[in-house]
């Protein structure tokens, strides 16, 4: 079985009223829309779309709520689930408040069980550390989940392993 995944990263969407980060000359929201348009027009037909961090460049809950709205529209249009993880420029509490609408937890990681694969979405965000970090509790969780499954696994995270 062929399983198609589109991976997008470092969208750095501009918080409301802010200037695009990192001296970008084109609005990051326009660039993200162009990516979604390309996925649609080229008939990629992905089974999964993953945005691997730096969703909003240091945004507030309202910015994450707006992102949730955008991604819900694109999921419907592209007929593929869109999953996200956090990067070092994301803000965890506003993400929980605006995107997840769930009580705050210090880390955001999860597993999705597929028919033939397990998908792990890890949280390498650690405060404002640029290089990222995976804490021991998350590593223990991952080790336990991997040991309990006979399926192959795909692991998504924002930062590369050293």
N, C-alpha and C positions, 0 to 999 in steps of 0.2 A: 504494500500500500504506500502510495506517495502522499506525504503530508507536507503541505506548503505553508511556510511561516514567513511573514514579512516582519523584519525587525527595524524599528526606527529608534533613534536615540538623540539625546541632547536637543530637544525641541526649544528649550529656553524661552517659552512663551513669555511675552512681556506682561508684567502685572499692570492692572488698570492704572492708567495715568503715567506709566513709566516709559523710559526710553529703551529700545532694544538693547540687550546685553551684548557685551563683547564686540562692540562697534559694528554690529550687523547693519547693513544698508537696506535690507528688505525686512519688512515686518515678519517675525517668526511665525505668526498665525497664517500669513499668506503662503509662506514656504510649506508649512504643514498641510495646508489645503491643497497645494500643488502635488504633494506626495500622495495624498488620498485620491486626487484626480487621476494621477498616473496609475495607481493601483486599479482604479475603476476602468479607465479607458484601455489599458493594456490587457484586460481580462486575466489578470494574475489569478483571481479566484482563490485567495488564501484561505486556509483552514483556521489560521490564527494570526493575529497582528499583535506584536508586543512592542511597547514603548519603554525602553530601558533607561529611564531616569532623566533627570534635569528637565522635568516636565514644564514647570513654571520657574522662571528665574527669581527665586526668593519672593514668592507671592503670598497672598493672603487667602483665607478661606473662600472668598468670593471668586478669586481667580481659579481655584481648583473646582469650584462649583461650575463655573463657565466651561472649563475643560471637560468636565463630566458630560455636560450638555452637548458639546461638540462631538465627543467620542460616541455618545449614544446615537447621534444622527448618522455618523459614519459607519457604525456597526450595522445599522439598519440598511444603509445604502450599499455597503460592501458585503453584507450577509456573512460576516465573520466576527467572532468575538475579538474585542480589543482589551488586552491586559496591560497593566502598567506596574512599574516598580519605581522606587525613589532613587534619585541621584544626590550628589553632594550640594547642589543648589536648590533642592526642594526643601520645604519646611514641613516637618512631620505633623505637628499639631494642626496647622491649617489644612493639610491634606486630609486628615481624618475628619475634620469639621466640615470641609467643603465638598470633598470628592466622595469619601466613603460614607459620611453621615453616620459614623459609629463612634463610640467612646474611644478616646485616645489611648494608644499603646506606644511605647517608646520605639518599637521596631515593627516593620511591615514586611512580612514574608509569608508565603503560602505555597500550597501544592495543588495542582489540578491533575486528576487522574483521567487519562485518555484511554481509548480502546487498546492501543498498542504501546503507548508511551506514557511516562509520568513527566510532568512539567513542574519544575521548581523555580520559584521567583524569590530571589534572595534580596536582603536589604544590606547593602554595603555602606549606607550612609551612616556616618558617625560624627555627630555634631557638625562642625564646619571643616573637618579634616578633608583636604583636597584628595588625598590618596585613597580614602575609604578604609573600611574595616569590617570584618565579620566577627561578631562576638561568639563566645564559647557556647552560650545557650542555643544560638542558631545553628552552630556546627553540630552540636549534639542532636538537635532536632533533625537536621539533614541526614546525619549518619543513621539515626534510628529509622527514618522513612526509607532510605535507600536499602537498608538491611532487610526490611520487611516486604520489599517488592522484587519480583523477578523480572519486571519490565525494564527496558532501557530507559534512561532518563536524559532529559535536556534541562540544563540549568541556565537561567538568565540572571544577570546581575549588571549593575552599572559599571563598576570598576573591574579592570582586568586582574587576574591573579598574578602575584609576583613571580 
